[in-house]
């Protein structure tokens, strides 16, 4: 099932949307636990005004973070559950 894996490079730049279709921004980077390799957050670039109003964690440089466990699906877009963001 190697064909179903999403590589780091294939995720960078993808649009992030909620399952309701609200645009949140684009994938800038991904953070992970170095020892286990567990994915932790998606760093958002070009966040929309809607995204800025959500109570999301931020990096020390004020970039928004979306928890990786909020991701429902990855295809042409990265689809997240808005309920998991609140």
KENU-986100 format. One record per atom (N, C-alpha, C): residue in one letter; atom name; x, y, z. Coordinates in Angstrom, 2 decimals. Layout:
# residues N
REC,pakol,kedo,c1,c2,c3
REC,A,CA,X,Y,Z
...
//
This chain:
# residues 86
REC,pakol,kedo,c1,c2,c3
REC,X,N,0.82,-1.20,0.00
REC,X,CA,0.00,0.00,0.00
REC,X,C,0.86,1.26,0.00
REC,X,N,2.04,1.19,-0.56
REC,X,CA,2.89,2.35,-0.60
REC,X,C,2.29,3.48,-1.42
REC,X,N,1.44,3.18,-2.37
REC,X,CA,0.83,4.20,-3.20
REC,X,C,-0.07,5.14,-2.43
REC,X,N,-0.52,4.75,-1.24
REC,X,CA,-1.43,5.57,-0.45
REC,X,C,-0.71,6.49,0.51
REC,X,N,0.61,6.44,0.59
REC,X,CA,1.36,7.28,1.52
REC,X,C,1.45,8.70,0.99
REC,X,N,1.33,9.64,1.90
REC,X,CA,1.51,11.05,1.57
REC,X,C,2.89,11.46,2.02
REC,X,N,3.72,11.90,1.11
REC,X,CA,5.05,12.35,1.47
REC,X,C,4.99,13.79,1.96
REC,X,N,6.04,14.18,2.65
REC,X,CA,6.14,15.54,3.15
REC,X,C,5.97,16.54,2.01
REC,X,N,6.71,16.32,0.92
REC,X,CA,6.66,17.25,-0.21
REC,X,C,5.29,17.31,-0.87
REC,X,N,4.53,16.22,-0.81
REC,X,CA,3.20,16.23,-1.43
REC,X,C,2.19,17.01,-0.58
REC,X,N,2.49,17.21,0.71
REC,X,CA,1.57,17.95,1.59
REC,X,C,1.84,19.45,1.59
REC,X,N,3.08,19.84,1.41
REC,X,CA,3.43,21.26,1.47
REC,X,C,2.72,22.00,0.34
REC,X,N,2.04,23.09,0.72
REC,X,CA,1.35,23.92,-0.25
REC,X,C,-0.10,23.54,-0.49
REC,X,N,-0.55,22.41,0.06
REC,X,CA,-1.96,22.02,-0.14
REC,X,C,-2.87,22.96,0.66
REC,X,N,-4.03,23.23,0.08
REC,X,CA,-5.02,24.05,0.76
REC,X,C,-5.64,23.26,1.92
REC,X,N,-5.84,23.93,3.03
REC,X,CA,-6.49,23.33,4.20
REC,X,C,-7.91,23.87,4.26
REC,X,N,-8.88,22.96,4.31
REC,X,CA,-10.29,23.34,4.39
REC,X,C,-10.98,22.51,5.48
REC,X,N,-12.07,23.05,6.00
REC,X,CA,-12.88,22.28,6.94
REC,X,C,-13.78,21.35,6.14
REC,X,N,-14.37,20.38,6.82
REC,X,CA,-15.28,19.48,6.10
REC,X,C,-16.51,20.22,5.62
REC,X,N,-16.77,21.42,6.16
REC,X,CA,-17.88,22.25,5.69
REC,X,C,-17.47,23.12,4.51
REC,X,N,-16.19,23.08,4.15
REC,X,CA,-15.71,23.82,2.98
REC,X,C,-15.12,25.18,3.27
REC,X,N,-14.92,25.54,4.54
REC,X,CA,-14.30,26.83,4.88
REC,X,C,-12.80,26.73,4.68
REC,X,N,-12.25,27.69,3.98
REC,X,CA,-10.81,27.71,3.73
REC,X,C,-10.08,28.24,4.95
REC,X,N,-8.98,27.55,5.30
REC,X,CA,-8.20,27.94,6.48
REC,X,C,-6.83,28.48,6.11
REC,X,N,-6.28,28.08,4.98
REC,X,CA,-4.95,28.49,4.57
REC,X,C,-4.28,27.35,3.82
REC,X,N,-2.96,27.33,3.86
REC,X,CA,-2.18,26.32,3.16
REC,X,C,-1.16,25.69,4.11
REC,X,N,-0.75,24.47,3.80
REC,X,CA,0.24,23.79,4.62
REC,X,C,1.61,24.42,4.36
REC,X,N,2.21,24.94,5.42
REC,X,CA,3.55,25.52,5.32
REC,X,C,4.59,24.49,5.76
REC,X,N,4.27,23.76,6.83
REC,X,CA,5.22,22.81,7.40
REC,X,C,4.46,21.84,8.29
REC,X,N,5.16,20.83,8.76
REC,X,CA,4.57,19.84,9.67
REC,X,C,5.54,19.67,10.83
REC,X,N,5.01,19.66,12.05
REC,X,CA,5.86,19.40,13.21
REC,X,C,5.64,17.96,13.66
REC,X,N,6.69,17.36,14.21
REC,X,CA,6.59,15.98,14.65
REC,X,C,7.52,15.73,15.83
REC,X,N,7.23,14.67,16.57
REC,X,CA,8.06,14.22,17.68
REC,X,C,9.25,13.48,17.09
REC,X,N,10.46,13.94,17.38
REC,X,CA,11.64,13.37,16.74
REC,X,C,11.91,11.93,17.16
REC,X,N,11.63,11.57,18.39
REC,X,CA,11.93,10.21,18.84
REC,X,C,10.98,9.18,18.25
REC,X,N,9.69,9.50,18.23
REC,X,CA,8.69,8.52,17.77
REC,X,C,8.29,8.72,16.31
REC,X,N,8.52,9.92,15.77
REC,X,CA,8.08,10.22,14.42
REC,X,C,6.62,10.60,14.34
REC,X,N,5.95,10.69,15.49
REC,X,CA,4.53,11.03,15.54
REC,X,C,4.31,12.46,15.03
REC,X,N,3.36,12.61,14.11
REC,X,CA,3.01,13.93,13.59
REC,X,C,2.19,14.68,14.63
REC,X,N,2.52,15.95,14.84
REC,X,CA,1.86,16.71,15.91
REC,X,C,0.97,17.82,15.35
REC,X,N,1.54,18.69,14.52
REC,X,CA,0.79,19.85,14.02
REC,X,C,1.10,20.11,12.56
REC,X,N,0.17,20.81,11.92
REC,X,CA,0.38,21.38,10.60
REC,X,C,0.52,22.88,10.80
REC,X,N,1.59,23.46,10.28
REC,X,CA,1.81,24.89,10.35
REC,X,C,1.09,25.52,9.15
REC,X,N,0.30,26.56,9.42
REC,X,CA,-0.53,27.20,8.40
REC,X,C,0.17,28.44,7.84
REC,X,N,0.16,28.56,6.51
REC,X,CA,0.61,29.82,5.89
REC,X,C,-0.58,30.45,5.18
REC,X,N,-0.53,31.73,5.03
REC,X,CA,-1.60,32.50,4.38
REC,X,C,-2.95,32.19,5.03
REC,X,N,-2.98,32.25,6.36
REC,X,CA,-4.22,31.98,7.10
REC,X,C,-5.30,32.98,6.71
REC,X,N,-6.52,32.49,6.58
REC,X,CA,-7.65,33.34,6.24
REC,X,C,-8.11,34.10,7.49
REC,X,N,-8.89,35.17,7.31
REC,X,CA,-9.43,35.87,8.48
REC,X,C,-10.24,34.93,9.38
REC,X,N,-10.95,33.98,8.78
REC,X,CA,-11.73,33.01,9.57
REC,X,C,-10.79,32.20,10.48
REC,X,N,-9.67,31.77,9.93
REC,X,CA,-8.71,30.98,10.70
REC,X,C,-8.13,31.80,11.85
REC,X,N,-7.85,33.06,11.59
REC,X,CA,-7.29,33.92,12.63
REC,X,C,-8.24,34.09,13.80
REC,X,N,-9.53,33.92,13.58
REC,X,CA,-10.51,34.06,14.65
REC,X,C,-10.68,32.79,15.47
REC,X,N,-10.13,31.67,14.98
REC,X,CA,-10.20,30.43,15.75
REC,X,C,-9.18,30.48,16.87
REC,X,N,-9.44,29.75,17.94
REC,X,CA,-8.54,29.74,19.08
REC,X,C,-7.48,28.65,18.90
REC,X,N,-6.60,28.84,17.90
REC,X,CA,-5.58,27.85,17.59
REC,X,C,-4.28,28.19,18.30
REC,X,N,-3.51,27.15,18.58
REC,X,CA,-2.18,27.34,19.16
REC,X,C,-1.31,28.05,18.12
REC,X,N,-0.33,28.80,18.60
REC,X,CA,0.58,29.53,17.72
REC,X,C,2.02,29.21,18.09
REC,X,N,2.88,29.32,17.09
REC,X,CA,4.31,29.17,17.35
REC,X,C,4.81,30.45,17.99
REC,X,N,6.08,30.45,18.41
REC,X,CA,6.63,31.68,19.00
REC,X,C,6.81,32.78,17.95
REC,X,N,6.67,32.43,16.67
REC,X,CA,6.69,33.45,15.61
REC,X,C,5.27,33.74,15.12
REC,X,N,4.26,33.34,15.90
REC,X,CA,2.84,33.64,15.68
REC,X,C,2.22,32.91,14.48
REC,X,N,2.84,31.83,14.03
REC,X,CA,2.22,31.03,12.98
REC,X,C,1.18,30.12,13.62
REC,X,N,0.06,29.95,12.93
REC,X,CA,-1.02,29.11,13.46
REC,X,C,-0.70,27.64,13.28
REC,X,N,-1.14,26.84,14.26
REC,X,CA,-0.92,25.39,14.25
REC,X,C,-2.26,24.67,14.27
REC,X,N,-2.42,23.71,13.39
REC,X,CA,-3.61,22.85,13.38
REC,X,C,-3.16,21.48,13.86
REC,X,N,-3.81,20.96,14.93
REC,X,CA,-3.42,19.64,15.42
REC,X,C,-3.59,18.58,14.34
REC,X,N,-2.59,17.71,14.21
REC,X,CA,-2.63,16.70,13.15
REC,X,C,-3.82,15.76,13.32
REC,X,N,-4.25,15.54,14.59
REC,X,CA,-5.38,14.64,14.81
REC,X,C,-6.71,15.23,14.35
REC,X,N,-6.73,16.51,13.95
REC,X,CA,-7.95,17.12,13.42
REC,X,C,-8.12,16.82,11.93
REC,X,N,-7.10,16.26,11.30
REC,X,CA,-7.16,15.95,9.87
REC,X,C,-8.04,14.73,9.64
REC,X,N,-9.01,14.89,8.74
REC,X,CA,-9.94,13.81,8.39
REC,X,C,-9.45,13.08,7.15
REC,X,N,-8.99,13.85,6.15
REC,X,CA,-8.58,13.24,4.89
REC,X,C,-7.55,14.14,4.20
REC,X,N,-6.73,13.49,3.37
REC,X,CA,-5.75,14.21,2.56
REC,X,C,-5.91,13.74,1.13
REC,X,N,-6.19,14.68,0.25
REC,X,CA,-6.31,14.40,-1.18
REC,X,C,-5.84,15.63,-1.91
REC,X,N,-6.71,16.21,-2.73
REC,X,CA,-6.38,17.48,-3.37
REC,X,C,-6.28,18.59,-2.32
REC,X,N,-6.99,18.41,-1.21
REC,X,CA,-6.99,19.33,-0.09
REC,X,C,-6.67,18.56,1.18
REC,X,N,-6.28,19.28,2.23
REC,X,CA,-6.19,18.71,3.56
REC,X,C,-7.49,19.10,4.25
REC,X,N,-8.30,18.10,4.58
REC,X,CA,-9.62,18.35,5.17
REC,X,C,-9.54,18.12,6.67
REC,X,N,-10.00,19.11,7.44
REC,X,CA,-9.96,19.00,8.89
REC,X,C,-11.35,19.12,9.48
REC,X,N,-11.50,18.57,10.67
REC,X,CA,-12.75,18.67,11.41
REC,X,C,-12.69,19.94,12.26
REC,X,N,-13.59,20.86,11.99
REC,X,CA,-13.60,22.12,12.73
REC,X,C,-13.88,21.88,14.21
REC,X,N,-14.67,20.86,14.54
REC,X,CA,-14.99,20.55,15.93
REC,X,C,-13.72,20.22,16.70
REC,X,N,-12.74,19.61,16.05
REC,X,CA,-11.49,19.25,16.71
REC,X,C,-10.55,20.44,16.87
REC,X,N,-10.89,21.58,16.30
REC,X,CA,-10.07,22.77,16.40
REC,X,C,-10.49,23.64,17.57
REC,X,N,-11.69,23.44,18.05
REC,X,CA,-12.24,24.33,19.09
REC,X,C,-11.93,23.81,20.47
//
